[in-house]
């Protein structure tokens, strides 16, 4: 039986093995969260009745503002996070369009 090792806080890391283990753990969590996010894209594709409703620029801007504000509040690089989210939102829109089309083919 494997035991779960408690994560080491970044400020308590003393070597790169600990840092890399922490980064790997966070990456796994991020991928799991992305799976949930894409499941919501599946739901959106199912719910939206018009294909042109998939791209909603007002909603995109709201999401990007929310992320900008959250990054700013956490003191992490806003420009980096904004760029990541721009790519994530565009990838999500493309994914949702593919799912929308596949559901109606």
C-alpha positions in Angstrom: 0.0 0.0 0.0 1.4 3.4 -1.0 1.3 6.3 1.4 0.6 9.8 0.3 3.3 12.2 1.1 2.2 15.6 2.3 3.3 18.3 0.0 6.1 20.5 1.1 5.4 24.2 1.0 7.5 26.0 -1.6 9.2 28.1 1.1 10.2 25.0 2.9 11.8 23.3 -0.1 15.6 22.7 0.4 16.5 21.0 -2.9 15.3 20.6 -6.5 13.9 17.2 -5.9 11.4 18.7 -3.5 10.6 21.6 -5.9 10.1 19.2 -8.8 7.9 16.9 -6.8 5.8 19.9 -5.8 5.5 21.2 -9.4 4.6 17.7 -10.6 1.8 17.5 -8.0 0.5 20.9 -9.0 0.6 20.0 -12.7 -1.4 16.9 -12.0 -4.0 19.0 -10.1 -4.1 21.5 -12.9 -4.7 18.8 -15.5 -7.5 17.4 -13.4 -9.1 20.9 -13.1 -8.8 21.3 -16.9 -10.7 18.1 -17.3 -13.5 19.5 -15.3 -13.3 22.8 -17.2 -13.6 20.9 -20.5 -16.5 18.9 -19.1 -18.3 22.3 -18.7 -17.5 23.0 -22.4 -19.2 19.7 -23.2 -22.3 20.9 -21.3 -22.2 24.2 -23.0 -22.1 22.6 -26.4 -25.1 20.4 -25.4 -27.1 23.4 -24.1 -26.5 26.0 -26.7 -29.0 25.7 -29.5 -27.2 28.0 -32.0 -23.6 27.4 -33.2 -22.9 31.1 -33.3 -23.6 31.2 -29.5 -20.4 29.2 -28.9 -18.2 32.3 -29.3 -19.4 34.8 -26.8 -17.0 37.7 -26.8 -18.6 39.5 -23.8 -18.3 36.3 -21.7 -14.7 35.8 -22.9 -13.8 39.4 -21.8 -15.5 38.7 -18.4 -13.5 35.5 -17.9 -10.2 37.3 -18.8 -11.0 40.2 -16.4 -11.8 37.7 -13.6 -8.5 36.0 -14.2 -6.6 39.3 -14.4 -8.1 40.4 -11.1 -7.4 37.1 -9.4 -3.8 37.0 -10.6 -3.3 40.6 -9.5 -4.8 39.8 -6.1 -2.4 36.9 -5.7 0.6 38.9 -6.7 1.5 36.6 -9.6 2.5 37.8 -13.1 -0.7 39.2 -14.6 0.6 39.3 -18.2 1.7 35.6 -18.0 -1.6 34.5 -16.6 -3.6 36.6 -19.1 -1.7 35.0 -22.0 -2.3 31.5 -20.6 -6.0 32.2 -20.2 -6.3 33.8 -23.6 -5.0 30.6 -25.1 -7.1 28.4 -22.8 -10.3 30.3 -23.7 -9.6 30.1 -27.4 -8.8 26.4 -27.1 -12.0 25.9 -25.1 -14.0 27.7 -27.8 -12.5 25.5 -30.6 -13.2 22.4 -28.5 -16.7 23.5 -27.8 -17.3 24.1 -31.6 -16.0 20.7 -32.4 -18.3 19.1 -29.8 -21.3 21.2 -30.9 -20.7 20.1 -34.5 -20.3 16.4 -33.5 -23.5 16.4 -31.4 -25.5 17.6 -34.4 -23.8 15.7 -37.2 
